[in-house]
Amino acid sequence: MKLRTFLLCGLLAPLFATAQTRIAVLTDTHVMAPELLVSDGTAWQSYLASDRKLVDYSQQLFDLVTDRIKNEIRPDLLLITGDLSKDGEIASHNYVAGKLASLKAAGIPSLVIPGNHDLGTSNAKVYNGDNATNAEVATASSFASIYADFGYGSTSERDPNSLSYVCHPISGLTIIGIDSGKNGVVSSETLSWVCNHARAAVETGQQVIAMMHHQLIPHFSNIEMFVSYAVVNDYETIRNALADAGVRVVLTGHFHTSDIAKDFNADLSESIIDINTGSLVSYPCDYRMLTLSEDKSSLTVNTYSISELTPGDGFSDVAKNRLKDAVEKQVKSR
């Protein structure tokens, strides 16, 4: 397990003195329920050959991290910023929710937000030898039902136009989950709803952390020329609105990289930071731990990488080679 640390000082407005708040962050876990692979064969192997993600290890990786969260890390809160499932299969969502229920039973609450894979794609299949048949996939309604205990229940207030919500899981802290949909689109109605709740929370002395699947801001120049779908659509408008509303931190995923970027609103009077976390099923298989200081004025970001599933199994090399091979194929195809 490898560790990388960032300290963001003076990022958040001080609140009252309390104990440190520790938040685990996962994203793009792409968990595939074991029952979706009835038997190995050409259908499953063809899928694996076409995808750079370590979906064949997704269950093991998710089990390892959630067990570590429950038994070793024991944070105050777990946040997952989308693409919980391989491709939106009901079975995969049920598997994820089952693990989160075990964390809840151990006193560790979780909050989730959907990603672009979570309401179903054409790759939502049941694999059986040479055959791949369509799997049942989640709708917005069934997603909210499955994750009722993890952001979509009575303790949250829901946006009527999306799967966005606001809740207060820890004293002094407001979490706003922003649904950026399959295509990275946040409607004007949803953005207004989010900003109204952010302003209300700030006015009452709450600290606000937002989370959504797509990146809020570009993490390198001209990113849209290389990967047009990485950043939320019309990001300047969303960045400006969130910063003006008092949001200083947004947790994101989607791009399968771990990076932190800072930007400003239109008149440069307010800043906002996008903490983008890498995928659990793409090398180097990252997850993060955030620690809010006692006065909520600084945030430490620790990044951990999964290097082995069992001691000495060489998993890190397997993961690295999977990514290397996929990138080489992509470059040669252009």
Secondary structure, DSSP 4 states (H G I P E B T S, - for coil): -EEEEEEETT-S--------EEEEEE----B--GGGEEE-SHHHHHHHHH--S-GGGHHHHHHHHHHHIIIII--SEEEE-S--BSSSBHHHHHHHHHHHHHHHHTT--EEE---TTTT--TT-EEEETTEEEEPPB--HHHHHHHTTTTTSSTTSEE-TTSS-EEEEEETTEEEEEE--TTTT---HHHHHHHHHHHHHHHHTT-EEEEEESSBSS-SSTTHHHH-TTSBPTTHHHHHHHHHHTT--EEEE-SSS--EEEEEE-TTSSSEEEEEE---TTSTT-EEEEEEE-TTSS-EEEEEEE---SSTT--HHHHHHHHHHHHHHHHHHH-
